[in-house]
Amino acid sequence: MPKKILDDALSLEPQSRAELAQRLWSSIDSDDEAALGEVDVDPAFARELERRMTEVDSGAVQTVPWSEVKARLESRIRRGG
């Protein structure tokens, strides 16, 4: 990764960094999965991802759409807690 791009991204405000990260992640589709396998991931993080994916796949937990999570968080923030 070119250092200038990373330095520029890290200099952004947190909200802009989050938006950039989301847009970059969204740009990766299933055809890119082979490339994702080349990324170094902490083994503990990988195990946690696998555990959570298993829970979702088995139906043990239900996912919540981001729009709903965001609305809940915004409501909590407005209420002060």
matplotlib code that plots the C-alpha trace (Angstrom):
import matplotlib.pyplot as plt

x = [0.0, 1.5, 2.5, 1.0, -2.5, -2.3, -0.9, -3.6, -6.4, -5.1, -5.0, -8.8, -11.3, -12.7, -16.1, -14.3, -12.0, -15.0, -16.8, -13.7, -13.3, -16.9, -16.7, -13.5, -14.9, -18.1, -16.0, -14.7, -17.1, -17.1, -14.8, -12.1, -12.3, -9.1, -7.3, -8.7, -7.1, -3.7, -4.4, -2.8, -5.4, -4.8, -5.6, -7.8, -9.8, -10.1, -11.5, -14.0, -15.2, -15.6, -17.5, -19.9, -20.4, -21.2, -23.8, -25.4, -25.4, -26.9, -29.7, -28.5, -28.4, -30.2, -28.5, -29.8, -29.7, -27.2, -29.9, -31.7, -28.5, -27.6, -31.1, -30.8, -27.4, -28.6, -31.6, -29.3, -27.0, -30.0, -31.2, -27.7, -26.9]
y = [0.0, 3.3, 5.2, 8.5, 7.1, 5.5, 8.7, 10.8, 8.5, 8.4, 12.2, 12.3, 13.0, 9.8, 10.1, 10.4, 7.5, 5.3, 6.3, 5.6, 2.2, 1.3, 2.3, 0.4, -2.7, -2.5, -2.4, -5.9, -8.5, -12.3, -12.5, -10.8, -13.5, -15.1, -11.8, -11.5, -14.8, -13.1, -10.5, -11.1, -11.5, -12.0, -15.7, -14.8, -12.4, -15.0, -17.5, -15.0, -14.3, -18.0, -18.5, -15.6, -16.8, -20.3, -18.8, -16.8, -19.7, -22.1, -19.6, -19.3, -15.5, -13.2, -10.3, -6.7, -4.4, -1.5, 1.1, -0.3, -0.5, 3.1, 4.3, 2.7, 4.2, 7.6, 7.4, 6.5, 9.4, 11.8, 10.5, 10.9, 7.3]
z = [0.0, -0.9, 2.2, 1.1, 0.7, 4.2, 5.7, 4.0, 5.2, 8.8, 8.9, 8.3, 11.0, 12.6, 10.8, 7.4, 8.2, 9.1, 5.9, 3.8, 5.5, 4.9, 1.2, 0.7, 2.4, 0.4, -2.8, -2.1, -3.6, -3.4, -6.5, -4.3, -1.5, -2.7, -2.2, 1.3, 2.2, 1.8, 4.5, 7.8, 10.5, 14.2, 14.9, 17.9, 15.7, 13.0, 15.6, 16.9, 13.3, 12.7, 15.9, 15.1, 11.5, 12.8, 15.2, 12.4, 10.0, 12.6, 13.4, 17.0, 16.7, 14.4, 12.6, 12.8, 9.8, 10.2, 9.7, 12.8, 14.9, 13.9, 14.8, 18.2, 18.9, 17.8, 20.1, 23.0, 22.3, 22.1, 25.5, 27.0, 27.6]

ax = plt.figure().add_subplot(projection="3d")
ax.plot(x, y, z, "-o")
ax.set_aspect("equal")
plt.show()
